[in-house]
Amino acid sequence: MSSFEDYVYRNIAKQVKKYRLAHGYTQEQLSEMLSKNLKYIGHIERCERKISNTVIIKLLDILQIQLSEFYSFDELYKWN
């Protein structure tokens, strides 16, 4: 995985966790809402699996989060 790709997935994982906790859901509850394996969100949050755009869209719909808000990462990427 390229360093930029790693940056994107690492920050997506942070956002998933941030918004999951803000809504008071456990990893298992959110996985179930997404019709995924009960450990799915845990794998995403630990960057052990890549999340698809389809799942991101469903996640944002469930949590009622705008795309622009979700992809507003706290950390900026620094190209060499």
N, CA, C and O atoms as a CHARMM CRD file, in Angstrom:
* protein
*
  320
    1    1 MET  N      0.84700  -1.16700   0.00000 PROA 1      0.00000
    2    1 MET  CA     0.00000   0.00000   0.00000 PROA 1      0.00000
    3    1 MET  C      0.89700   1.23600   0.00000 PROA 1      0.00000
    4    1 MET  O      1.86700   1.30700   0.75400 PROA 1      0.00000
    5    2 SER  N      0.56900   2.19700  -0.84200 PROA 2      0.00000
    6    2 SER  CA     1.35900   3.43600  -0.89000 PROA 2      0.00000
    7    2 SER  C      1.16100   4.22400   0.39700 PROA 2      0.00000
    8    2 SER  O      0.20300   3.99800   1.13700 PROA 2      0.00000
    9    3 SER  N      2.06000   5.13000   0.64900 PROA 3      0.00000
   10    3 SER  CA     1.92800   5.92100   1.86700 PROA 3      0.00000
   11    3 SER  C      0.67500   6.80900   1.82500 PROA 3      0.00000
   12    3 SER  O      0.05100   7.04400   2.85900 PROA 3      0.00000
   13    4 PHE  N      0.30800   7.29900   0.63500 PROA 4      0.00000
   14    4 PHE  CA    -0.91600   8.09900   0.53200 PROA 4      0.00000
   15    4 PHE  C     -2.14400   7.23600   0.78100 PROA 4      0.00000
   16    4 PHE  O     -3.06600   7.65000   1.48400 PROA 4      0.00000
   17    5 GLU  N     -2.15900   6.05100   0.21400 PROA 5      0.00000
   18    5 GLU  CA    -3.27300   5.13200   0.42500 PROA 5      0.00000
   19    5 GLU  C     -3.38500   4.78200   1.91000 PROA 5      0.00000
   20    5 GLU  O     -4.48500   4.74200   2.46100 PROA 5      0.00000
   21    6 ASP  N     -2.25900   4.53300   2.54400 PROA 6      0.00000
   22    6 ASP  CA    -2.22800   4.24700   3.97800 PROA 6      0.00000
   23    6 ASP  C     -2.80900   5.42300   4.76000 PROA 6      0.00000
   24    6 ASP  O     -3.60100   5.22900   5.68200 PROA 6      0.00000
   25    7 TYR  N     -2.41700   6.63200   4.39400 PROA 7      0.00000
   26    7 TYR  CA    -2.93500   7.85500   5.02200 PROA 7      0.00000
   27    7 TYR  C     -4.46500   7.91200   4.91200 PROA 7      0.00000
   28    7 TYR  O     -5.14700   8.18600   5.89900 PROA 7      0.00000
   29    8 VAL  N     -4.99500   7.65700   3.72900 PROA 8      0.00000
   30    8 VAL  CA    -6.44500   7.73400   3.50900 PROA 8      0.00000
   31    8 VAL  C     -7.17200   6.69600   4.36300 PROA 8      0.00000
   32    8 VAL  O     -8.11700   7.04100   5.07200 PROA 8      0.00000
   33    9 TYR  N     -6.74800   5.43400   4.30700 PROA 9      0.00000
   34    9 TYR  CA    -7.44500   4.39500   5.06300 PROA 9      0.00000
   35    9 TYR  C     -7.27600   4.57300   6.57500 PROA 9      0.00000
   36    9 TYR  O     -8.19800   4.27300   7.33400 PROA 9      0.00000
   37   10 ARG  N     -6.12700   5.04900   7.01600 PROA 10     0.00000
   38   10 ARG  CA    -5.90600   5.31100   8.44000 PROA 10     0.00000
   39   10 ARG  C     -6.85800   6.41200   8.92700 PROA 10     0.00000
   40   10 ARG  O     -7.41500   6.31500  10.02000 PROA 10     0.00000
   41   11 ASN  N     -7.03800   7.44100   8.12500 PROA 11     0.00000
   42   11 ASN  CA    -7.93100   8.53200   8.51100 PROA 11     0.00000
   43   11 ASN  C     -9.39800   8.14900   8.38800 PROA 11     0.00000
   44   11 ASN  O    -10.21800   8.61300   9.18000 PROA 11     0.00000
   45   12 ILE  N     -9.74500   7.32200   7.42400 PROA 12     0.00000
   46   12 ILE  CA   -11.11300   6.79900   7.35200 PROA 12     0.00000
   47   12 ILE  C    -11.41500   5.99600   8.61200 PROA 12     0.00000
   48   12 ILE  O    -12.49900   6.11500   9.18300 PROA 12     0.00000
   49   13 ALA  N    -10.46200   5.18100   9.04300 PROA 13     0.00000
   50   13 ALA  CA   -10.63600   4.38900  10.26000 PROA 13     0.00000
   51   13 ALA  C    -10.89100   5.29300  11.46400 PROA 13     0.00000
   52   13 ALA  O    -11.76100   5.00900  12.28700 PROA 13     0.00000
   53   14 LYS  N    -10.13200   6.37700  11.56100 PROA 14     0.00000
   54   14 LYS  CA   -10.32400   7.33300  12.66500 PROA 14     0.00000
   55   14 LYS  C    -11.71300   7.96200  12.61200 PROA 14     0.00000
   56   14 LYS  O    -12.36200   8.13800  13.64300 PROA 14     0.00000
   57   15 GLN  N    -12.16100   8.29600  11.41400 PROA 15     0.00000
   58   15 GLN  CA   -13.47600   8.92400  11.26100 PROA 15     0.00000
   59   15 GLN  C    -14.59400   7.94500  11.61200 PROA 15     0.00000
   60   15 GLN  O    -15.56400   8.31800  12.27200 PROA 15     0.00000
   61   16 VAL  N    -14.46200   6.70600  11.17600 PROA 16     0.00000
   62   16 VAL  CA   -15.47500   5.69600  11.49700 PROA 16     0.00000
   63   16 VAL  C    -15.60200   5.57700  13.01600 PROA 16     0.00000
   64   16 VAL  O    -16.70900   5.57900  13.55600 PROA 16     0.00000
   65   17 LYS  N    -14.47400   5.47500  13.69200 PROA 17     0.00000
   66   17 LYS  CA   -14.49900   5.34000  15.15200 PROA 17     0.00000
   67   17 LYS  C    -15.07700   6.58800  15.80700 PROA 17     0.00000
   68   17 LYS  O    -15.91100   6.48400  16.70600 PROA 17     0.00000
   69   18 LYS  N    -14.64500   7.75700  15.36900 PROA 18     0.00000
   70   18 LYS  CA   -15.12500   9.01800  15.94600 PROA 18     0.00000
   71   18 LYS  C    -16.64300   9.13000  15.85200 PROA 18     0.00000
   72   18 LYS  O    -17.31100   9.43500  16.84100 PROA 18     0.00000
   73   19 TYR  N    -17.18400   8.88500  14.66700 PROA 19     0.00000
   74   19 TYR  CA   -18.62600   9.03100  14.48300 PROA 19     0.00000
   75   19 TYR  C    -19.41000   7.89100  15.11400 PROA 19     0.00000
   76   19 TYR  O    -20.53300   8.09600  15.57500 PROA 19     0.00000
   77   20 ARG  N    -18.83900   6.70200  15.14200 PROA 20     0.00000
   78   20 ARG  CA   -19.50500   5.57700  15.81600 PROA 20     0.00000
   79   20 ARG  C    -19.67100   5.90100  17.29300 PROA 20     0.00000
   80   20 ARG  O    -20.75700   5.74600  17.85300 PROA 20     0.00000
   81   21 LEU  N    -18.58500   6.35400  17.92300 PROA 21     0.00000
   82   21 LEU  CA   -18.64000   6.69000  19.34300 PROA 21     0.00000
   83   21 LEU  C    -19.57100   7.87600  19.60400 PROA 21     0.00000
   84   21 LEU  O    -20.29800   7.88700  20.59700 PROA 21     0.00000
   85   22 ALA  N    -19.55100   8.86800  18.72100 PROA 22     0.00000
   86   22 ALA  CA   -20.42500  10.03700  18.87900 PROA 22     0.00000
   87   22 ALA  C    -21.90100   9.64800  18.86000 PROA 22     0.00000
   88   22 ALA  O    -22.73100  10.30000  19.49400 PROA 22     0.00000
   89   23 HSD  N    -22.22100   8.57800  18.12500 PROA 23     0.00000
   90   23 HSD  CA   -23.60300   8.11500  18.05100 PROA 23     0.00000
   91   23 HSD  C    -23.91000   7.04900  19.10500 PROA 23     0.00000
   92   23 HSD  O    -25.04600   6.58800  19.21000 PROA 23     0.00000
   93   24 GLY  N    -22.90300   6.66100  19.88100 PROA 24     0.00000
   94   24 GLY  CA   -23.11300   5.71100  20.97200 PROA 24     0.00000
   95   24 GLY  C    -23.26200   4.26800  20.55800 PROA 24     0.00000
   96   24 GLY  O    -23.86400   3.47900  21.28600 PROA 24     0.00000
   97   25 TYR  N    -22.72600   3.89800  19.39600 PROA 25     0.00000
   98   25 TYR  CA   -22.82700   2.52300  18.91900 PROA 25     0.00000
   99   25 TYR  C    -21.56200   1.73600  19.25500 PROA 25     0.00000
  100   25 TYR  O    -20.45500   2.27400  19.25300 PROA 25     0.00000
  101   26 THR  N    -21.75300   0.45800  19.54000 PROA 26     0.00000
  102   26 THR  CA   -20.60500  -0.43300  19.66000 PROA 26     0.00000
  103   26 THR  C    -20.17700  -0.83200  18.24300 PROA 26     0.00000
  104   26 THR  O    -20.90900  -0.61500  17.27700 PROA 26     0.00000
  105   27 GLN  N    -18.99500  -1.41100  18.13900 PROA 27     0.00000
  106   27 GLN  CA   -18.53500  -1.91000  16.84100 PROA 27     0.00000
  107   27 GLN  C    -19.50100  -2.96500  16.31800 PROA 27     0.00000
  108   27 GLN  O    -19.81800  -2.98600  15.12800 PROA 27     0.00000
  109   28 GLU  N    -19.96200  -3.82500  17.19100 PROA 28     0.00000
  110   28 GLU  CA   -20.86900  -4.89900  16.79200 PROA 28     0.00000
  111   28 GLU  C    -22.21000  -4.34900  16.31400 PROA 28     0.00000
  112   28 GLU  O    -22.76100  -4.83000  15.32400 PROA 28     0.00000
  113   29 GLN  N    -22.73600  -3.34400  17.01000 PROA 29     0.00000
  114   29 GLN  CA   -24.01600  -2.75600  16.60400 PROA 29     0.00000
  115   29 GLN  C    -23.92000  -2.13400  15.21100 PROA 29     0.00000
  116   29 GLN  O    -24.79800  -2.32700  14.37000 PROA 29     0.00000
  117   30 LEU  N    -22.83900  -1.38500  14.98300 PROA 30     0.00000
  118   30 LEU  CA   -22.68400  -0.74100  13.68800 PROA 30     0.00000
  119   30 LEU  C    -22.45500  -1.77300  12.58600 PROA 30     0.00000
  120   30 LEU  O    -22.97700  -1.62800  11.48100 PROA 30     0.00000
  121   31 SER  N    -21.68300  -2.80500  12.88000 PROA 31     0.00000
  122   31 SER  CA   -21.48800  -3.89100  11.91200 PROA 31     0.00000
  123   31 SER  C    -22.81900  -4.51700  11.52500 PROA 31     0.00000
  124   31 SER  O    -23.07800  -4.78400  10.35200 PROA 31     0.00000
  125   32 GLU  N    -23.65600  -4.74500  12.52600 PROA 32     0.00000
  126   32 GLU  CA   -24.97000  -5.34000  12.28100 PROA 32     0.00000
  127   32 GLU  C    -25.83800  -4.41600  11.42300 PROA 32     0.00000
  128   32 GLU  O    -26.52500  -4.88400  10.51500 PROA 32     0.00000
  129   33 MET  N    -25.81400  -3.12200  11.70100 PROA 33     0.00000
  130   33 MET  CA   -26.59200  -2.15700  10.91800 PROA 33     0.00000
  131   33 MET  C    -26.15800  -2.16100   9.45200 PROA 33     0.00000
  132   33 MET  O    -26.96200  -1.90700   8.55600 PROA 33     0.00000
  133   34 LEU  N    -24.87600  -2.45200   9.22200 PROA 34     0.00000
  134   34 LEU  CA   -24.33200  -2.50000   7.86700 PROA 34     0.00000
  135   34 LEU  C    -24.49000  -3.88300   7.23500 PROA 34     0.00000
  136   34 LEU  O    -24.05600  -4.10800   6.10600 PROA 34     0.00000
  137   35 SER  N    -25.11200  -4.80500   7.96800 PROA 35     0.00000
  138   35 SER  CA   -25.28500  -6.19500   7.51700 PROA 35     0.00000
  139   35 SER  C    -23.93600  -6.85400   7.22100 PROA 35     0.00000
  140   35 SER  O    -23.76800  -7.54800   6.21700 PROA 35     0.00000
  141   36 LYS  N    -22.99100  -6.62000   8.11400 PROA 36     0.00000
  142   36 LYS  CA   -21.64200  -7.18300   7.98400 PROA 36     0.00000
  143   36 LYS  C    -21.35800  -8.09500   9.17000 PROA 36     0.00000
  144   36 LYS  O    -22.10500  -8.11400  10.14800 PROA 36     0.00000
  145   37 ASN  N    -20.26800  -8.84900   9.06900 PROA 37     0.00000
  146   37 ASN  CA   -19.77800  -9.68200  10.15800 PROA 37     0.00000
  147   37 ASN  C    -19.65300  -8.81500  11.41000 PROA 37     0.00000
  148   37 ASN  O    -19.28800  -7.64400  11.31400 PROA 37     0.00000
  149   38 LEU  N    -19.95200  -9.37900  12.58200 PROA 38     0.00000
  150   38 LEU  CA   -19.95300  -8.59600  13.82100 PROA 38     0.00000
  151   38 LEU  C    -18.60700  -7.95200  14.14200 PROA 38     0.00000
  152   38 LEU  O    -18.55500  -6.99600  14.91600 PROA 38     0.00000
  153   39 LYS  N    -17.53100  -8.45200  13.56800 PROA 39     0.00000
  154   39 LYS  CA   -16.20200  -7.88200  13.83200 PROA 39     0.00000
  155   39 LYS  C    -15.74400  -6.92100  12.73200 PROA 39     0.00000
  156   39 LYS  O    -14.62200  -6.41800  12.77600 PROA 39     0.00000
  157   40 TYR  N    -16.59700  -6.67000  11.76200 PROA 40     0.00000
  158   40 TYR  CA   -16.23300  -5.86900  10.59000 PROA 40     0.00000
  159   40 TYR  C    -15.73000  -4.47300  10.95100 PROA 40     0.00000
  160   40 TYR  O    -14.66500  -4.06300  10.48800 PROA 40     0.00000
  161   41 ILE  N    -16.47600  -3.74400  11.76500 PROA 41     0.00000
  162   41 ILE  CA   -16.07400  -2.37600  12.11000 PROA 41     0.00000
  163   41 ILE  C    -14.76100  -2.38100  12.88300 PROA 41     0.00000
  164   41 ILE  O    -13.93500  -1.48800  12.69400 PROA 41     0.00000
  165   42 GLY  N    -14.55700  -3.35200  13.73400 PROA 42     0.00000
  166   42 GLY  CA   -13.27600  -3.47300  14.43900 PROA 42     0.00000
  167   42 GLY  C    -12.12100  -3.62400  13.46600 PROA 42     0.00000
  168   42 GLY  O    -11.06700  -3.01400  13.64500 PROA 42     0.00000
  169   43 HSD  N    -12.31900  -4.43800  12.43200 PROA 43     0.00000
  170   43 HSD  CA   -11.28900  -4.62300  11.40800 PROA 43     0.00000
  171   43 HSD  C    -11.03200  -3.31700  10.65700 PROA 43     0.00000
  172   43 HSD  O     -9.88500  -2.99200  10.34900 PROA 43     0.00000
  173   44 ILE  N    -12.09200  -2.57400  10.36400 PROA 44     0.00000
  174   44 ILE  CA   -11.94300  -1.29500   9.66000 PROA 44     0.00000
  175   44 ILE  C    -11.19600  -0.29800  10.53800 PROA 44     0.00000
  176   44 ILE  O    -10.26700   0.36500  10.07700 PROA 44     0.00000
  177   45 GLU  N    -11.59900  -0.19300  11.79600 PROA 45     0.00000
  178   45 GLU  CA   -10.98200   0.77400  12.70800 PROA 45     0.00000
  179   45 GLU  C     -9.51600   0.46500  12.99200 PROA 45     0.00000
  180   45 GLU  O     -8.75300   1.37000  13.33000 PROA 45     0.00000
  181   46 ARG  N     -9.11300  -0.78800  12.86100 PROA 46     0.00000
  182   46 ARG  CA    -7.70800  -1.16400  13.05600 PROA 46     0.00000
  183   46 ARG  C     -6.94000  -1.24400  11.73700 PROA 46     0.00000
  184   46 ARG  O     -5.78800  -1.67600  11.70900 PROA 46     0.00000
  185   47 CYS  N     -7.57900  -0.83100  10.65300 PROA 47     0.00000
  186   47 CYS  CA    -6.98700  -0.85600   9.30700 PROA 47     0.00000
  187   47 CYS  C     -6.57000  -2.26000   8.88000 PROA 47     0.00000
  188   47 CYS  O     -5.58500  -2.43100   8.16200 PROA 47     0.00000
  189   48 GLU  N     -7.31100  -3.24600   9.31700 PROA 48     0.00000
  190   48 GLU  CA    -7.04200  -4.62600   8.91800 PROA 48     0.00000
  191   48 GLU  C     -7.80400  -4.99800   7.65300 PROA 48     0.00000
  192   48 GLU  O     -7.48400  -5.98700   6.99400 PROA 48     0.00000
  193   49 ARG  N     -8.80800  -4.20600   7.32300 PROA 49     0.00000
  194   49 ARG  CA    -9.58500  -4.38400   6.09600 PROA 49     0.00000
  195   49 ARG  C     -9.81900  -3.02300   5.47300 PROA 49     0.00000
  196   49 ARG  O     -9.85300  -2.00400   6.16300 PROA 49     0.00000
  197   50 LYS  N     -9.98100  -3.02100   4.15300 PROA 50     0.00000
  198   50 LYS  CA   -10.32500  -1.78900   3.44900 PROA 50     0.00000
  199   50 LYS  C    -11.84100  -1.70300   3.35100 PROA 50     0.00000
  200   50 LYS  O    -12.51500  -2.70400   3.10800 PROA 50     0.00000
  201   51 ILE  N    -12.36300  -0.51400   3.53900 PROA 51     0.00000
  202   51 ILE  CA   -13.79300  -0.29100   3.44800 PROA 51     0.00000
  203   51 ILE  C    -14.12400   0.16900   2.02900 PROA 51     0.00000
  204   51 ILE  O    -13.40200   0.98200   1.45300 PROA 51     0.00000
  205   52 SER  N    -15.19300  -0.34100   1.48100 PROA 52     0.00000
  206   52 SER  CA   -15.57600   0.02600   0.11400 PROA 52     0.00000
  207   52 SER  C    -16.39700   1.31300   0.11100 PROA 52     0.00000
  208   52 SER  O    -16.93900   1.72400   1.13700 PROA 52     0.00000
  209   53 ASN  N    -16.47800   1.93100  -1.04700 PROA 53     0.00000
  210   53 ASN  CA   -17.30500   3.12900  -1.18300 PROA 53     0.00000
  211   53 ASN  C    -18.76400   2.81200  -0.90500 PROA 53     0.00000
  212   53 ASN  O    -19.47500   3.63300  -0.32600 PROA 53     0.00000
  213   54 THR  N    -19.21500   1.64000  -1.30600 PROA 54     0.00000
  214   54 THR  CA   -20.59800   1.23300  -1.06100 PROA 54     0.00000
  215   54 THR  C    -20.89700   1.21800   0.43700 PROA 54     0.00000
  216   54 THR  O    -21.94200   1.70000   0.87300 PROA 54     0.00000
  217   55 VAL  N    -19.97800   0.66400   1.21400 PROA 55     0.00000
  218   55 VAL  CA   -20.17700   0.59900   2.66700 PROA 55     0.00000
  219   55 VAL  C    -20.06000   1.99600   3.28400 PROA 55     0.00000
  220   55 VAL  O    -20.80200   2.32500   4.21000 PROA 55     0.00000
  221   56 ILE  N    -19.14300   2.81300   2.78300 PROA 56     0.00000
  222   56 ILE  CA   -19.02700   4.18700   3.29800 PROA 56     0.00000
  223   56 ILE  C    -20.33100   4.94500   3.06900 PROA 56     0.00000
  224   56 ILE  O    -20.80200   5.65100   3.96100 PROA 56     0.00000
  225   57 ILE  N    -20.91300   4.80600   1.89100 PROA 57     0.00000
  226   57 ILE  CA   -22.17600   5.48500   1.59000 PROA 57     0.00000
  227   57 ILE  C    -23.27700   5.02700   2.54500 PROA 57     0.00000
  228   57 ILE  O    -24.02700   5.84700   3.07300 PROA 57     0.00000
  229   58 LYS  N    -23.36900   3.72400   2.76400 PROA 58     0.00000
  230   58 LYS  CA   -24.38200   3.19300   3.68400 PROA 58     0.00000
  231   58 LYS  C    -24.11300   3.68200   5.11000 PROA 58     0.00000
  232   58 LYS  O    -25.04600   4.04400   5.82700 PROA 58     0.00000
  233   59 LEU  N    -22.85200   3.69400   5.51800 PROA 59     0.00000
  234   59 LEU  CA   -22.46300   4.16100   6.84500 PROA 59     0.00000
  235   59 LEU  C    -22.85400   5.62600   7.05000 PROA 59     0.00000
  236   59 LEU  O    -23.42600   5.98300   8.08000 PROA 59     0.00000
  237   60 LEU  N    -22.54300   6.46600   6.06900 PROA 60     0.00000
  238   60 LEU  CA   -22.86400   7.88700   6.17900 PROA 60     0.00000
  239   60 LEU  C    -24.36900   8.11100   6.21100 PROA 60     0.00000
  240   60 LEU  O    -24.84500   9.02600   6.88300 PROA 60     0.00000
  241   61 ASP  N    -25.11300   7.29600   5.49900 PROA 61     0.00000
  242   61 ASP  CA   -26.56800   7.39200   5.52300 PROA 61     0.00000
  243   61 ASP  C    -27.10600   7.00200   6.89900 PROA 61     0.00000
  244   61 ASP  O    -27.96500   7.69100   7.44900 PROA 61     0.00000
  245   62 ILE  N    -26.61000   5.91600   7.44800 PROA 62     0.00000
  246   62 ILE  CA   -27.04300   5.46000   8.76700 PROA 62     0.00000
  247   62 ILE  C    -26.74300   6.52000   9.82900 PROA 62     0.00000
  248   62 ILE  O    -27.59200   6.82800  10.66600 PROA 62     0.00000
  249   63 LEU  N    -25.52400   7.07600   9.78700 PROA 63     0.00000
  250   63 LEU  CA   -25.09800   8.04200  10.79600 PROA 63     0.00000
  251   63 LEU  C    -25.47900   9.48200  10.44900 PROA 63     0.00000
  252   63 LEU  O    -25.25500  10.39600  11.24300 PROA 63     0.00000
  253   64 GLN  N    -26.05400   9.67900   9.26200 PROA 64     0.00000
  254   64 GLN  CA   -26.48100  10.99100   8.77800 PROA 64     0.00000
  255   64 GLN  C    -25.32500  12.00500   8.82200 PROA 64     0.00000
  256   64 GLN  O    -25.40000  13.05000   9.46900 PROA 64     0.00000
  257   65 ILE  N    -24.25900  11.64200   8.10400 PROA 65     0.00000
  258   65 ILE  CA   -23.05600  12.47200   8.02800 PROA 65     0.00000
  259   65 ILE  C    -22.82400  12.85600   6.57400 PROA 65     0.00000
  260   65 ILE  O    -22.93800  12.01800   5.68000 PROA 65     0.00000
  261   66 GLN  N    -22.50200  14.11000   6.34300 PROA 66     0.00000
  262   66 GLN  CA   -22.18900  14.59400   5.00300 PROA 66     0.00000
  263   66 GLN  C    -20.81700  14.07000   4.56300 PROA 66     0.00000
  264   66 GLN  O    -19.91300  13.91100   5.38200 PROA 66     0.00000
  265   67 LEU  N    -20.67700  13.80800   3.27400 PROA 67     0.00000
  266   67 LEU  CA   -19.38600  13.36500   2.72800 PROA 67     0.00000
  267   67 LEU  C    -18.27100  14.34800   3.07400 PROA 67     0.00000
  268   67 LEU  O    -17.18800  13.94200   3.49600 PROA 67     0.00000
  269   68 SER  N    -18.53500  15.62500   2.89700 PROA 68     0.00000
  270   68 SER  CA   -17.50800  16.64300   3.14300 PROA 68     0.00000
  271   68 SER  C    -17.06500  16.63400   4.59900 PROA 68     0.00000
  272   68 SER  O    -15.89400  16.87500   4.88900 PROA 68     0.00000
  273   69 GLU  N    -17.97800  16.36000   5.51000 PROA 69     0.00000
  274   69 GLU  CA   -17.63400  16.29500   6.92700 PROA 69     0.00000
  275   69 GLU  C    -16.79200  15.05700   7.21600 PROA 69     0.00000
  276   69 GLU  O    -15.79700  15.12300   7.93700 PROA 69     0.00000
  277   70 PHE  N    -17.20300  13.93000   6.64600 PROA 70     0.00000
  278   70 PHE  CA   -16.49900  12.66700   6.88400 PROA 70     0.00000
  279   70 PHE  C    -15.06400  12.71400   6.36000 PROA 70     0.00000
  280   70 PHE  O    -14.14300  12.22600   7.01500 PROA 70     0.00000
  281   71 TYR  N    -14.88100  13.30000   5.18400 PROA 71     0.00000
  282   71 TYR  CA   -13.55400  13.33800   4.57100 PROA 71     0.00000
  283   71 TYR  C    -12.73300  14.56000   4.97300 PROA 71     0.00000
  284   71 TYR  O    -11.70000  14.83900   4.36500 PROA 71     0.00000
  285   72 SER  N    -13.17800  15.27600   5.97600 PROA 72     0.00000
  286   72 SER  CA   -12.40800  16.39700   6.49600 PROA 72     0.00000
  287   72 SER  C    -11.47800  15.86000   7.58800 PROA 72     0.00000
  288   72 SER  O    -11.81100  15.87500   8.77300 PROA 72     0.00000
  289   73 PHE  N    -10.31600  15.39000   7.16200 PROA 73     0.00000
  290   73 PHE  CA    -9.36500  14.77100   8.07900 PROA 73     0.00000
  291   73 PHE  C     -8.61400  15.84100   8.88000 PROA 73     0.00000
  292   73 PHE  O     -8.32400  16.92100   8.36500 PROA 73     0.00000
  293   74 ASP  N     -8.30700  15.53300  10.12700 PROA 74     0.00000
  294   74 ASP  CA    -7.56100  16.45000  10.98800 PROA 74     0.00000
  295   74 ASP  C     -6.10000  16.56300  10.53600 PROA 74     0.00000
  296   74 ASP  O     -5.47200  17.61100  10.68000 PROA 74     0.00000
  297   75 GLU  N     -5.59000  15.49100  10.00200 PROA 75     0.00000
  298   75 GLU  CA    -4.17400  15.39600   9.61800 PROA 75     0.00000
  299   75 GLU  C     -4.02500  15.61600   8.11900 PROA 75     0.00000
  300   75 GLU  O     -4.68600  14.94600   7.32500 PROA 75     0.00000
  301   76 LEU  N     -3.16900  16.54200   7.73000 PROA 76     0.00000
  302   76 LEU  CA    -2.90500  16.77500   6.31200 PROA 76     0.00000
  303   76 LEU  C     -1.80200  15.84300   5.83100 PROA 76     0.00000
  304   76 LEU  O     -0.86900  15.53600   6.57300 PROA 76     0.00000
  305   77 TYR  N     -1.91400  15.40200   4.59900 PROA 77     0.00000
  306   77 TYR  CA    -0.88900  14.53100   4.01200 PROA 77     0.00000
  307   77 TYR  C      0.24900  15.39500   3.48300 PROA 77     0.00000
  308   77 TYR  O      0.01600  16.44300   2.88100 PROA 77     0.00000
  309   78 LYS  N      1.47200  14.95100   3.70900 PROA 78     0.00000
  310   78 LYS  CA     2.65300  15.67500   3.23000 PROA 78     0.00000
  311   78 LYS  C      3.36600  14.83000   2.18900 PROA 78     0.00000
  312   78 LYS  O      3.95400  13.79400   2.49900 PROA 78     0.00000
  313   79 TRP  N      3.30100  15.29700   0.94000 PROA 79     0.00000
  314   79 TRP  CA     4.03100  14.60600  -0.10800 PROA 79     0.00000
  315   79 TRP  C      5.50500  14.94300   0.00800 PROA 79     0.00000
  316   79 TRP  O      5.87700  16.03200   0.44600 PROA 79     0.00000
  317   80 ASN  N      6.33100  14.00100  -0.38600 PROA 80     0.00000
  318   80 ASN  CA     7.79000  14.24200  -0.33600 PROA 80     0.00000
  319   80 ASN  C      8.22600  15.16300  -1.44600 PROA 80     0.00000
  320   80 ASN  O      9.41200  15.47500  -1.56000 PROA 80     0.00000
